[in-house]
């Protein structure tokens, strides 16, 4: 017997209800996200101070850190969708997982590339097989695997279930990414921001970083809403096109 | 304008990062908005055709 989802989650089960609820939210969320993001990027690029040691290259942080956050948060979302579609066969979870994969993979790739561009002037090398860098590369490959698996089957339900298993198995990489700088001796610097302590950076750098992270998060959320809405509308149109015309 | 040879050191790495991220973001958001618009239009067209097809027999009966 399959457990039933909570009553608070029932509203989200209907694609029609999802389309109805997200319609007025999507464009304002995108506009707000882009505005906050533009503010953060201009602040980080033009007004935040340069680092006494790293110089101007510290400005790459305003892209690199939000990309790492988005890639990790996106994978948590994939895993949650995996649980929902695997246990409850939630009709929306599979669609969200299908649409969250490519932006998540892009965030992971951009995190690696901006990290590489930051590493060359700072460390003198584009890449090292460091625990943090390698675990992030594994996350990128997990995203690519998820994107390919969910589309690899003729039956979409089988694809969703296989991709959900991969997403759940891959969750083990997230604590490795987080704690790699503590568990191993790495070239990558330790975390500058923690939930419990004060940030190990000047507030004049921390504030634009927060604004950039918020901007990227809102824009990423809007992107996911747009993609999910488009996928649901495409499915609805396809089912309408396949329907027999009335006699 | 400052000569590129006089730009602050490593400024190219910073600009390359910003350019790449902004380009990828623009392409992803733009293509997704285009996809949403196309899906909305296609659904509206199909619904209109379905409605026209449903109305046709009634009109024939009235004739």
Contacts between the chains, C-beta under 8 A, distances in Angstrom:
chain1	res1	chain2	res2	distance
A	30	B	29	7.2
A	34	B	29	8.0
A	41	B	18	6.9
A	41	B	22	7.7
A	45	B	14	7.4
A	45	B	18	6.3
A	55	B	8	7.2
A	55	B	9	6.3
A	55	B	10	6.2
A	56	B	8	5.2
A	56	B	9	7.2
A	56	B	10	5.7
A	56	B	11	5.6
A	56	B	14	5.6
A	57	B	10	4.8
A	57	B	13	5.7
A	57	B	14	6.2
A	59	B	14	4.8
A	59	B	18	7.9
A	60	B	13	6.7
A	60	B	14	5.9
A	60	B	17	4.8
A	63	B	17	5.4
A	63	B	18	6.7
A	63	B	21	4.9
A	64	B	17	7.6
A	67	B	21	7.3
A	102	B	28	7.8
A	103	B	28	6.2
A	106	B	24	5.8
A	106	B	28	6.3
A	110	B	20	7.0
A	110	B	21	5.7
A	110	B	24	6.2
A	113	B	17	7.8
A	113	B	20	6.4
A	114	B	17	4.7
A	114	B	20	7.4
A	114	B	21	6.8
A	117	B	13	4.7
A	117	B	16	5.8
A	117	B	17	5.0
A	118	B	13	7.0
A	118	B	17	7.4
A	120	B	13	6.6
A	121	B	9	7.6
A	121	B	10	4.3
A	121	B	13	5.6
A	219	B	25	7.0
A	219	B	29	7.2
A	222	B	29	7.8
A	223	B	28	6.2
A	223	B	29	5.9
A	223	B	32	5.9
A	226	B	29	7.6
A	226	B	32	4.5
A	226	B	33	6.2
A	226	B	35	7.9
A	226	B	36	5.2
A	227	B	32	5.1
A	227	B	35	7.5
A	227	B	36	8.0
A	229	B	36	5.8
A	229	B	39	8.0
A	230	B	32	6.6
A	230	B	35	4.5
A	230	B	36	4.1
A	230	B	38	8.0
A	230	B	39	4.8
A	233	B	36	7.2
A	233	B	39	3.8
A	233	B	40	5.9
A	233	B	42	7.8
A	233	B	43	5.2
A	234	B	35	8.0
A	234	B	39	4.7
A	234	B	42	7.7
A	236	B	43	5.8
A	237	B	39	6.4
A	237	B	42	4.8
A	237	B	43	4.3
A	237	B	46	5.4
A	240	B	43	7.1
A	240	B	46	4.5
A	240	B	47	6.8
A	240	B	50	6.2
A	241	B	46	5.8
A	243	B	50	7.4
A	245	B	50	7.6
A	245	B	53	4.7
A	246	B	53	6.0
A	246	B	54	5.0
A	246	B	57	7.3
A	247	B	57	7.7
